[in-house]
Amino acid sequence: MDESRPIFIQITEQVENDIIEGTLAEGAQIPSINEFATFHRINPATALRGVNRLVDDGIVEKRRGIGMFVTTGARARLVERRRDEFAAAYIRPLIVEAEKLGLDIDQLAALIRAERIES
């Protein structure tokens, strides 16, 4: 658990990560509110808040009396959203800084490749 961020957001992100990584497939049932609450030792209302974010985003759907299930197309929507967020948070600022330094796209790509090799 990350003490710096609300637990309901962490629950949402963990389910999203599981979907992206393939641990939770489309059509799969996610843990129940009570299972989340027990596992994280939190109030069920807090767990519900995290799951409801997934429902509101169309990532999971409620099936009355059965549980919550990953929707069709959820992984593709999550990957697209994460790519957009990644571009906004990292790529755009990287390009702006590269332009300030007079680096063209080929030089920037060479720097990225060099860093990848060193990692």
Rosetta constraint file for C-alpha pairs under 8 A:
AtomPair CA 1 CA 7 HARMONIC 7.58 0.50
AtomPair CA 1 CA 10 HARMONIC 7.68 0.50
AtomPair CA 2 CA 7 HARMONIC 7.79 0.50
AtomPair CA 2 CA 10 HARMONIC 7.72 0.50
AtomPair CA 3 CA 7 HARMONIC 7.98 0.50
AtomPair CA 5 CA 9 HARMONIC 7.08 0.50
AtomPair CA 5 CA 10 HARMONIC 7.12 0.50
AtomPair CA 6 CA 10 HARMONIC 6.57 0.50
AtomPair CA 7 CA 11 HARMONIC 6.19 0.50
AtomPair CA 7 CA 46 HARMONIC 7.53 0.50
AtomPair CA 7 CA 47 HARMONIC 7.91 0.50
AtomPair CA 7 CA 50 HARMONIC 7.90 0.50
AtomPair CA 8 CA 12 HARMONIC 6.35 0.50
AtomPair CA 8 CA 46 HARMONIC 5.80 0.50
AtomPair CA 8 CA 47 HARMONIC 5.77 0.50
AtomPair CA 8 CA 48 HARMONIC 7.87 0.50
AtomPair CA 8 CA 49 HARMONIC 6.03 0.50
AtomPair CA 8 CA 50 HARMONIC 4.21 0.50
AtomPair CA 8 CA 51 HARMONIC 7.81 0.50
AtomPair CA 9 CA 13 HARMONIC 6.13 0.50
AtomPair CA 9 CA 50 HARMONIC 5.80 0.50
AtomPair CA 10 CA 14 HARMONIC 5.99 0.50
AtomPair CA 10 CA 50 HARMONIC 7.74 0.50
AtomPair CA 11 CA 15 HARMONIC 6.32 0.50
AtomPair CA 11 CA 36 HARMONIC 7.88 0.50
AtomPair CA 11 CA 47 HARMONIC 7.16 0.50
AtomPair CA 11 CA 50 HARMONIC 5.68 0.50
AtomPair CA 11 CA 51 HARMONIC 7.35 0.50
AtomPair CA 12 CA 16 HARMONIC 6.23 0.50
AtomPair CA 12 CA 50 HARMONIC 5.08 0.50
AtomPair CA 12 CA 51 HARMONIC 6.20 0.50
AtomPair CA 12 CA 53 HARMONIC 6.87 0.50
AtomPair CA 12 CA 54 HARMONIC 6.44 0.50
AtomPair CA 13 CA 17 HARMONIC 5.98 0.50
AtomPair CA 14 CA 18 HARMONIC 6.12 0.50
AtomPair CA 15 CA 19 HARMONIC 6.24 0.50
AtomPair CA 15 CA 24 HARMONIC 7.78 0.50
AtomPair CA 15 CA 30 HARMONIC 7.81 0.50
AtomPair CA 16 CA 20 HARMONIC 6.22 0.50
AtomPair CA 16 CA 78 HARMONIC 7.16 0.50
AtomPair CA 17 CA 21 HARMONIC 5.98 0.50
AtomPair CA 18 CA 22 HARMONIC 5.96 0.50
AtomPair CA 18 CA 23 HARMONIC 4.86 0.50
AtomPair CA 18 CA 24 HARMONIC 5.36 0.50
AtomPair CA 19 CA 23 HARMONIC 5.96 0.50
AtomPair CA 19 CA 24 HARMONIC 4.68 0.50
AtomPair CA 19 CA 25 HARMONIC 6.09 0.50
AtomPair CA 19 CA 26 HARMONIC 7.61 0.50
AtomPair CA 19 CA 70 HARMONIC 7.96 0.50
AtomPair CA 19 CA 74 HARMONIC 7.62 0.50
AtomPair CA 19 CA 75 HARMONIC 5.89 0.50
AtomPair CA 20 CA 24 HARMONIC 7.96 0.50
AtomPair CA 20 CA 75 HARMONIC 5.47 0.50
AtomPair CA 20 CA 78 HARMONIC 7.00 0.50
AtomPair CA 20 CA 79 HARMONIC 6.80 0.50
AtomPair CA 24 CA 28 HARMONIC 6.03 0.50
AtomPair CA 24 CA 29 HARMONIC 7.87 0.50
AtomPair CA 24 CA 30 HARMONIC 7.45 0.50
AtomPair CA 24 CA 70 HARMONIC 7.50 0.50
AtomPair CA 25 CA 70 HARMONIC 6.96 0.50
AtomPair CA 26 CA 69 HARMONIC 7.71 0.50
AtomPair CA 26 CA 70 HARMONIC 4.94 0.50
AtomPair CA 26 CA 71 HARMONIC 5.64 0.50
AtomPair CA 26 CA 72 HARMONIC 5.41 0.50
AtomPair CA 26 CA 73 HARMONIC 7.18 0.50
AtomPair CA 26 CA 74 HARMONIC 6.82 0.50
AtomPair CA 26 CA 75 HARMONIC 7.43 0.50
AtomPair CA 27 CA 69 HARMONIC 5.67 0.50
AtomPair CA 27 CA 70 HARMONIC 4.95 0.50
AtomPair CA 27 CA 71 HARMONIC 5.89 0.50
AtomPair CA 27 CA 72 HARMONIC 6.62 0.50
AtomPair CA 28 CA 69 HARMONIC 5.40 0.50
AtomPair CA 28 CA 70 HARMONIC 5.52 0.50
AtomPair CA 29 CA 67 HARMONIC 6.92 0.50
AtomPair CA 29 CA 68 HARMONIC 5.65 0.50
AtomPair CA 29 CA 69 HARMONIC 4.25 0.50
AtomPair CA 29 CA 70 HARMONIC 6.42 0.50
AtomPair CA 30 CA 67 HARMONIC 7.74 0.50
AtomPair CA 30 CA 68 HARMONIC 5.78 0.50
AtomPair CA 30 CA 69 HARMONIC 5.78 0.50
AtomPair CA 30 CA 70 HARMONIC 7.08 0.50
AtomPair CA 31 CA 35 HARMONIC 5.88 0.50
AtomPair CA 31 CA 36 HARMONIC 6.53 0.50
AtomPair CA 31 CA 68 HARMONIC 7.68 0.50
AtomPair CA 32 CA 36 HARMONIC 6.33 0.50
AtomPair CA 32 CA 67 HARMONIC 6.73 0.50
AtomPair CA 32 CA 68 HARMONIC 7.24 0.50
AtomPair CA 33 CA 37 HARMONIC 6.11 0.50
AtomPair CA 33 CA 44 HARMONIC 6.07 0.50
AtomPair CA 33 CA 47 HARMONIC 5.71 0.50
AtomPair CA 33 CA 48 HARMONIC 5.81 0.50
AtomPair CA 33 CA 51 HARMONIC 7.62 0.50
AtomPair CA 34 CA 38 HARMONIC 5.97 0.50
AtomPair CA 34 CA 44 HARMONIC 5.97 0.50
AtomPair CA 34 CA 47 HARMONIC 7.80 0.50
AtomPair CA 35 CA 39 HARMONIC 5.98 0.50
AtomPair CA 36 CA 40 HARMONIC 6.03 0.50
AtomPair CA 36 CA 44 HARMONIC 7.63 0.50
AtomPair CA 36 CA 47 HARMONIC 6.05 0.50
AtomPair CA 37 CA 41 HARMONIC 5.46 0.50
AtomPair CA 37 CA 42 HARMONIC 4.84 0.50
AtomPair CA 37 CA 43 HARMONIC 5.83 0.50
AtomPair CA 37 CA 44 HARMONIC 5.04 0.50
AtomPair CA 37 CA 46 HARMONIC 7.68 0.50
AtomPair CA 37 CA 47 HARMONIC 5.74 0.50
AtomPair CA 38 CA 42 HARMONIC 6.69 0.50
AtomPair CA 42 CA 46 HARMONIC 6.74 0.50
AtomPair CA 42 CA 47 HARMONIC 7.25 0.50
AtomPair CA 43 CA 47 HARMONIC 6.82 0.50
AtomPair CA 44 CA 48 HARMONIC 6.04 0.50
AtomPair CA 45 CA 49 HARMONIC 6.21 0.50
AtomPair CA 46 CA 50 HARMONIC 6.68 0.50
AtomPair CA 47 CA 51 HARMONIC 6.39 0.50
AtomPair CA 48 CA 52 HARMONIC 5.88 0.50
AtomPair CA 49 CA 53 HARMONIC 6.50 0.50
AtomPair CA 50 CA 54 HARMONIC 6.96 0.50
AtomPair CA 51 CA 55 HARMONIC 6.44 0.50
AtomPair CA 52 CA 56 HARMONIC 5.99 0.50
AtomPair CA 53 CA 57 HARMONIC 6.18 0.50
AtomPair CA 54 CA 58 HARMONIC 6.24 0.50
AtomPair CA 54 CA 59 HARMONIC 5.13 0.50
AtomPair CA 54 CA 60 HARMONIC 5.62 0.50
AtomPair CA 55 CA 59 HARMONIC 5.86 0.50
AtomPair CA 55 CA 60 HARMONIC 4.98 0.50
AtomPair CA 55 CA 61 HARMONIC 5.62 0.50
AtomPair CA 55 CA 62 HARMONIC 7.45 0.50
AtomPair CA 58 CA 71 HARMONIC 7.03 0.50
AtomPair CA 58 CA 74 HARMONIC 7.35 0.50
AtomPair CA 59 CA 70 HARMONIC 5.99 0.50
AtomPair CA 59 CA 71 HARMONIC 5.59 0.50
AtomPair CA 59 CA 74 HARMONIC 5.04 0.50
AtomPair CA 60 CA 68 HARMONIC 6.24 0.50
AtomPair CA 60 CA 69 HARMONIC 5.22 0.50
AtomPair CA 60 CA 70 HARMONIC 4.34 0.50
AtomPair CA 60 CA 71 HARMONIC 5.13 0.50
AtomPair CA 60 CA 74 HARMONIC 7.65 0.50
AtomPair CA 61 CA 68 HARMONIC 5.49 0.50
AtomPair CA 61 CA 69 HARMONIC 5.38 0.50
AtomPair CA 61 CA 70 HARMONIC 6.48 0.50
AtomPair CA 61 CA 71 HARMONIC 6.21 0.50
AtomPair CA 62 CA 66 HARMONIC 7.94 0.50
AtomPair CA 62 CA 67 HARMONIC 5.93 0.50
AtomPair CA 62 CA 68 HARMONIC 4.59 0.50
AtomPair CA 62 CA 69 HARMONIC 6.59 0.50
AtomPair CA 63 CA 67 HARMONIC 5.39 0.50
AtomPair CA 63 CA 68 HARMONIC 6.03 0.50
AtomPair CA 63 CA 69 HARMONIC 7.43 0.50
AtomPair CA 70 CA 74 HARMONIC 6.73 0.50
AtomPair CA 73 CA 77 HARMONIC 6.31 0.50
AtomPair CA 74 CA 78 HARMONIC 6.12 0.50
AtomPair CA 75 CA 79 HARMONIC 6.08 0.50
AtomPair CA 76 CA 80 HARMONIC 6.11 0.50
AtomPair CA 77 CA 81 HARMONIC 6.14 0.50
AtomPair CA 78 CA 82 HARMONIC 6.04 0.50
AtomPair CA 79 CA 83 HARMONIC 6.06 0.50
AtomPair CA 80 CA 84 HARMONIC 6.28 0.50
AtomPair CA 81 CA 85 HARMONIC 6.20 0.50
AtomPair CA 82 CA 86 HARMONIC 5.95 0.50
AtomPair CA 83 CA 87 HARMONIC 6.09 0.50
AtomPair CA 84 CA 88 HARMONIC 6.24 0.50
AtomPair CA 85 CA 89 HARMONIC 6.02 0.50
AtomPair CA 86 CA 90 HARMONIC 5.68 0.50
AtomPair CA 86 CA 91 HARMONIC 6.87 0.50
AtomPair CA 87 CA 91 HARMONIC 4.56 0.50
AtomPair CA 87 CA 92 HARMONIC 5.97 0.50
AtomPair CA 88 CA 92 HARMONIC 5.60 0.50
AtomPair CA 88 CA 93 HARMONIC 7.49 0.50
AtomPair CA 89 CA 93 HARMONIC 6.89 0.50
AtomPair CA 90 CA 94 HARMONIC 5.98 0.50
AtomPair CA 91 CA 95 HARMONIC 6.16 0.50
AtomPair CA 92 CA 96 HARMONIC 6.25 0.50
AtomPair CA 93 CA 97 HARMONIC 6.18 0.50
AtomPair CA 94 CA 98 HARMONIC 6.07 0.50
AtomPair CA 95 CA 99 HARMONIC 6.10 0.50
AtomPair CA 96 CA 100 HARMONIC 6.38 0.50
AtomPair CA 97 CA 101 HARMONIC 6.36 0.50
AtomPair CA 98 CA 102 HARMONIC 6.19 0.50
AtomPair CA 98 CA 103 HARMONIC 5.07 0.50
AtomPair CA 98 CA 104 HARMONIC 7.27 0.50
AtomPair CA 98 CA 108 HARMONIC 6.91 0.50
AtomPair CA 99 CA 103 HARMONIC 5.63 0.50
AtomPair CA 99 CA 104 HARMONIC 7.04 0.50
AtomPair CA 103 CA 107 HARMONIC 5.73 0.50
AtomPair CA 103 CA 108 HARMONIC 6.13 0.50
AtomPair CA 104 CA 108 HARMONIC 6.20 0.50
AtomPair CA 105 CA 109 HARMONIC 6.02 0.50
AtomPair CA 106 CA 110 HARMONIC 6.15 0.50
AtomPair CA 107 CA 111 HARMONIC 6.29 0.50
AtomPair CA 108 CA 112 HARMONIC 6.31 0.50
AtomPair CA 109 CA 113 HARMONIC 6.14 0.50
AtomPair CA 110 CA 114 HARMONIC 6.09 0.50
AtomPair CA 111 CA 115 HARMONIC 6.22 0.50
AtomPair CA 112 CA 116 HARMONIC 6.16 0.50
AtomPair CA 113 CA 117 HARMONIC 6.22 0.50
AtomPair CA 114 CA 118 HARMONIC 6.36 0.50
AtomPair CA 115 CA 119 HARMONIC 6.22 0.50
